[in-house]
Amino acid sequence: MSQLPLTVEQLKQQAPVLFTEEPHFQTSEKYHFVSSIQVINEIKSHNWHPVSVQISSVKDEDKEGYQRHVVRFRHFDDLLSPKENAVELLLFNSHDRSTAFSISAGIFRFVCSNGLVIADSVFESYKIKHIGDRTNDIHTAIDKITSFKPQLEYKINTLEAINLSDGEKEAFAKSSLSLRFPKHLELDNINDLLTPQRDEDKRDDLYTTLNVIQENLLSGNISGVNKETGRRFTSREITSIAKDKDINQGLWDIAERIASIKVPEMALAA
């Protein structure tokens, strides 16, 4: 992920869907079209700048240019003085009814380029449905996330201050299984989810454990067996925007519950 803002030309090259000017022809007259590039420009005017973009693949060729996409923004302050963890703003949108326009909070962790999305229990995404009148504005969404930024940075520090035993880390990993694997899939070793990919992650704090599990769940190469068929499997990298978001939000929610058990007086509820 870039540590510098993406230019308009880079956005056009990486994601032409951002510049689509009308909805897919199969949408109804009630569908409210939200121009991604207009939202991006509005967000930029509030000192949040796009640093990465991801688009979903399409099975139907006529959906190309209308599919789900996500743009991540970083505040000017964090671009000017990068920290180990940066709060980000995430814009989700599509032009084919596959997802509603929404803005969420997220965390970018520089040490491993992981991106966490904050669970709705911590931050409720600001959404505008594509059907009906637009009753809210982008300015309100940005104000909400900007005001939440110091609280989120405090929550990260709180998670980093909580150490876990080996048993607690294993319990975290077990709790995360359902986010990625159906019940009939059994891993060879649950500790594969707890194996750090780099020396910097050989720590026992809750925040690092969260990131290690997240990276292993998303990146794939976790082996196991299908209990129904007896066939072996190896997980693949998650490329779905929706699945990526669900796993991230689920992991953050589990981490919050662990924090409330370990240190009740430091409960992270907003």
Order of alpha helices (4+ residues) and beta strands (2+ residues): alpha-alpha-beta-beta-alpha-beta-beta-beta-beta-alpha-alpha-beta-alpha-beta-beta-alpha
